[in-house]
Amino acid sequence: MSFLEHLGELRWHLMRSSLAIVLFSVVAFMNRSLVFDQLIFGPKQPDFLTYRFFCWLSSFVGGDVFCFDEVPFELLNMRMSGQFQMHLWVSLVAGAIIAFPYVFWEIWRFVKPGLHETERKSSKGVIFFTTLLFLLGVLFGYYVIAPLSIQFLGTYTVSAEVVNRIDLTSYISMVSSITLATGILFQLPIVVYFFSKLGMVTPGLLKQYRRHAIVGILLLSAIITPPDLASQILVTLPVLILYQISIMVSRRIVKRKAARS
């Protein structure tokens, strides 16, 4: 196909992907109680799974320092259209998360015809592993980073004279951005896999710039997480593990290329 024909083909893939996101967003929009009361505001409840686990862990080692009965802050809406805008935003994020496997499948359908037969065979399972890593990242952000950040920032006070009343936009933006960002960060091995296929990344290069990568990961963690050290460390550690896995993936790709040549 010509360049314009490729653009036309890409347009249809993007249109179908966008339609899937819109459809799932509409479904999320119609299930307001489930999305907000159960999911978005779940980490605000003291009986949330993460809090119960840490309470059990604290009791197991002989204490109750991580057990609490309430999250002492209120959520306020300060704008006339604030709740409606947040309803739309959360529905869109939920639609993007749910539709991610299909969106990636559409992108893969566009890229796959341009690969050699050996590259297609070696890329089997890429949709499964991409989806798995994304879902693991989303779950990690939702069940680990978000609740610990809410607990720390929601209960932090500089004085007993100050009462925490959190704006709804601030709360939802933090939960949604953390959840979506960790899902994207967990795609690191997949990105390295394709770059290694293209010859743009080698295991030696990844090892050489490991220190630079650590600094970059720390900066990225500081951007996507609230300004507390615990959340940044919790994001950084799994990404560093994924970086090491990416080196192993790149090494395997390079060995396969050397064996074929």
Contacts in CASP RR format, 6 or more apart in sequence:
PFRMAT RR
TARGET T0000
AUTHOR 0000-0000-0000
METHOD contacts of the structure
MODEL  1
MSFLEHLGELRWHLMRSSLAIVLFSVVAFMNRSLVFDQLIFGPKQPDFLT
YRFFCWLSSFVGGDVFCFDEVPFELLNMRMSGQFQMHLWVSLVAGAIIAF
PYVFWEIWRFVKPGLHETERKSSKGVIFFTTLLFLLGVLFGYYVIAPLSI
QFLGTYTVSAEVVNRIDLTSYISMVSSITLATGILFQLPIVVYFFSKLGM
VTPGLLKQYRRHAIVGILLLSAIITPPDLASQILVTLPVLILYQISIMVS
RRIVKRKAARS
1 9 0 8 1.000
9 110 0 8 1.000
10 110 0 8 1.000
13 106 0 8 1.000
13 107 0 8 1.000
13 109 0 8 1.000
13 110 0 8 1.000
14 106 0 8 1.000
16 106 0 8 1.000
17 99 0 8 1.000
17 102 0 8 1.000
17 103 0 8 1.000
17 106 0 8 1.000
17 107 0 8 1.000
20 99 0 8 1.000
20 102 0 8 1.000
20 103 0 8 1.000
20 106 0 8 1.000
21 92 0 8 1.000
21 95 0 8 1.000
21 96 0 8 1.000
21 99 0 8 1.000
21 103 0 8 1.000
23 99 0 8 1.000
24 94 0 8 1.000
24 95 0 8 1.000
24 96 0 8 1.000
24 98 0 8 1.000
24 99 0 8 1.000
25 91 0 8 1.000
25 92 0 8 1.000
25 94 0 8 1.000
25 95 0 8 1.000
25 96 0 8 1.000
26 91 0 8 1.000
27 95 0 8 1.000
27 98 0 8 1.000
28 35 0 8 1.000
28 90 0 8 1.000
28 91 0 8 1.000
28 94 0 8 1.000
28 95 0 8 1.000
28 98 0 8 1.000
29 87 0 8 1.000
29 88 0 8 1.000
29 91 0 8 1.000
32 87 0 8 1.000
35 90 0 8 1.000
35 91 0 8 1.000
35 94 0 8 1.000
36 87 0 8 1.000
36 90 0 8 1.000
39 94 0 8 1.000
40 90 0 8 1.000
40 172 0 8 1.000
40 175 0 8 1.000
40 176 0 8 1.000
41 75 0 8 1.000
42 48 0 8 1.000
43 50 0 8 1.000
43 142 0 8 1.000
43 146 0 8 1.000
43 147 0 8 1.000
43 150 0 8 1.000
43 175 0 8 1.000
44 71 0 8 1.000
44 75 0 8 1.000
44 150 0 8 1.000
44 171 0 8 1.000
45 71 0 8 1.000
46 68 0 8 1.000
46 69 0 8 1.000
46 70 0 8 1.000
46 71 0 8 1.000
48 147 0 8 1.000
49 143 0 8 1.000
50 143 0 8 1.000
50 144 0 8 1.000
50 147 0 8 1.000
50 148 0 8 1.000
51 66 0 8 1.000
51 68 0 8 1.000
51 147 0 8 1.000
51 151 0 8 1.000
54 66 0 8 1.000
54 67 0 8 1.000
55 64 0 8 1.000
55 66 0 8 1.000
55 67 0 8 1.000
55 68 0 8 1.000
57 66 0 8 1.000
58 64 0 8 1.000
58 65 0 8 1.000
58 66 0 8 1.000
58 67 0 8 1.000
59 67 0 8 1.000
68 151 0 8 1.000
71 150 0 8 1.000
71 151 0 8 1.000
71 154 0 8 1.000
71 155 0 8 1.000
72 154 0 8 1.000
72 155 0 8 1.000
72 164 0 8 1.000
73 154 0 8 1.000
73 155 0 8 1.000
73 164 0 8 1.000
73 165 0 8 1.000
73 166 0 8 1.000
74 164 0 8 1.000
74 165 0 8 1.000
74 166 0 8 1.000
75 165 0 8 1.000
75 166 0 8 1.000
75 167 0 8 1.000
75 168 0 8 1.000
75 171 0 8 1.000
76 165 0 8 1.000
76 166 0 8 1.000
76 167 0 8 1.000
76 168 0 8 1.000
77 83 0 8 1.000
77 167 0 8 1.000
77 168 0 8 1.000
78 167 0 8 1.000
78 168 0 8 1.000
78 169 0 8 1.000
79 85 0 8 1.000
79 169 0 8 1.000
82 168 0 8 1.000
82 169 0 8 1.000
83 168 0 8 1.000
85 169 0 8 1.000
86 168 0 8 1.000
86 169 0 8 1.000
86 172 0 8 1.000
89 172 0 8 1.000
89 176 0 8 1.000
90 172 0 8 1.000
90 176 0 8 1.000
93 176 0 8 1.000
93 179 0 8 1.000
93 180 0 8 1.000
96 103 0 8 1.000
96 180 0 8 1.000
97 138 0 8 1.000
97 179 0 8 1.000
97 180 0 8 1.000
100 131 0 8 1.000
100 134 0 8 1.000
101 127 0 8 1.000
101 131 0 8 1.000
101 134 0 8 1.000
104 127 0 8 1.000
104 130 0 8 1.000
104 131 0 8 1.000
105 127 0 8 1.000
108 126 0 8 1.000
108 127 0 8 1.000
112 120 0 8 1.000
112 123 0 8 1.000
115 123 0 8 1.000
118 260 0 8 1.000
119 197 0 8 1.000
122 256 0 8 1.000
126 190 0 8 1.000
126 193 0 8 1.000
129 189 0 8 1.000
129 190 0 8 1.000
130 187 0 8 1.000
130 190 0 8 1.000
133 183 0 8 1.000
133 186 0 8 1.000
133 187 0 8 1.000
133 189 0 8 1.000
133 190 0 8 1.000
134 183 0 8 1.000
134 184 0 8 1.000
134 186 0 8 1.000
134 187 0 8 1.000
135 183 0 8 1.000
136 183 0 8 1.000
136 186 0 8 1.000
137 182 0 8 1.000
137 183 0 8 1.000
137 185 0 8 1.000
137 186 0 8 1.000
138 179 0 8 1.000
138 180 0 8 1.000
138 182 0 8 1.000
138 183 0 8 1.000
140 182 0 8 1.000
140 183 0 8 1.000
140 186 0 8 1.000
140 238 0 8 1.000
141 178 0 8 1.000
141 179 0 8 1.000
141 182 0 8 1.000
141 183 0 8 1.000
142 175 0 8 1.000
142 178 0 8 1.000
142 179 0 8 1.000
144 234 0 8 1.000
145 178 0 8 1.000
145 182 0 8 1.000
145 225 0 8 1.000
145 231 0 8 1.000
145 234 0 8 1.000
145 235 0 8 1.000
146 174 0 8 1.000
146 175 0 8 1.000
146 178 0 8 1.000
146 179 0 8 1.000
148 230 0 8 1.000
148 231 0 8 1.000
148 234 0 8 1.000
149 174 0 8 1.000
149 178 0 8 1.000
149 225 0 8 1.000
149 226 0 8 1.000
149 228 0 8 1.000
149 231 0 8 1.000
150 171 0 8 1.000
150 174 0 8 1.000
150 175 0 8 1.000
152 226 0 8 1.000
152 228 0 8 1.000
152 230 0 8 1.000
152 231 0 8 1.000
153 226 0 8 1.000
153 228 0 8 1.000
154 164 0 8 1.000
154 166 0 8 1.000
155 164 0 8 1.000
156 164 0 8 1.000
157 164 0 8 1.000
174 226 0 8 1.000
177 224 0 8 1.000
178 224 0 8 1.000
178 225 0 8 1.000
181 224 0 8 1.000
182 224 0 8 1.000
182 235 0 8 1.000
185 220 0 8 1.000
185 224 0 8 1.000
185 235 0 8 1.000
185 239 0 8 1.000
185 242 0 8 1.000
186 238 0 8 1.000
186 239 0 8 1.000
186 242 0 8 1.000
188 239 0 8 1.000
188 242 0 8 1.000
188 243 0 8 1.000
188 246 0 8 1.000
189 242 0 8 1.000
189 245 0 8 1.000
189 246 0 8 1.000
189 249 0 8 1.000
191 246 0 8 1.000
192 201 0 8 1.000
192 206 0 8 1.000
192 246 0 8 1.000
192 247 0 8 1.000
192 249 0 8 1.000
192 250 0 8 1.000
193 246 0 8 1.000
193 249 0 8 1.000
193 250 0 8 1.000
193 253 0 8 1.000
195 201 0 8 1.000
195 250 0 8 1.000
196 202 0 8 1.000
196 249 0 8 1.000
196 250 0 8 1.000
196 253 0 8 1.000
196 254 0 8 1.000
197 253 0 8 1.000
201 250 0 8 1.000
202 250 0 8 1.000
202 254 0 8 1.000
203 247 0 8 1.000
203 248 0 8 1.000
203 250 0 8 1.000
203 251 0 8 1.000
203 254 0 8 1.000
204 247 0 8 1.000
206 213 0 8 1.000
206 243 0 8 1.000
206 246 0 8 1.000
206 247 0 8 1.000
206 250 0 8 1.000
207 247 0 8 1.000
210 243 0 8 1.000
213 243 0 8 1.000
214 240 0 8 1.000
217 236 0 8 1.000
217 239 0 8 1.000
217 240 0 8 1.000
217 243 0 8 1.000
218 232 0 8 1.000
218 236 0 8 1.000
220 239 0 8 1.000
221 231 0 8 1.000
221 232 0 8 1.000
221 233 0 8 1.000
221 235 0 8 1.000
221 236 0 8 1.000
221 239 0 8 1.000
222 232 0 8 1.000
224 235 0 8 1.000
225 231 0 8 1.000
225 232 0 8 1.000
225 234 0 8 1.000
225 235 0 8 1.000
END
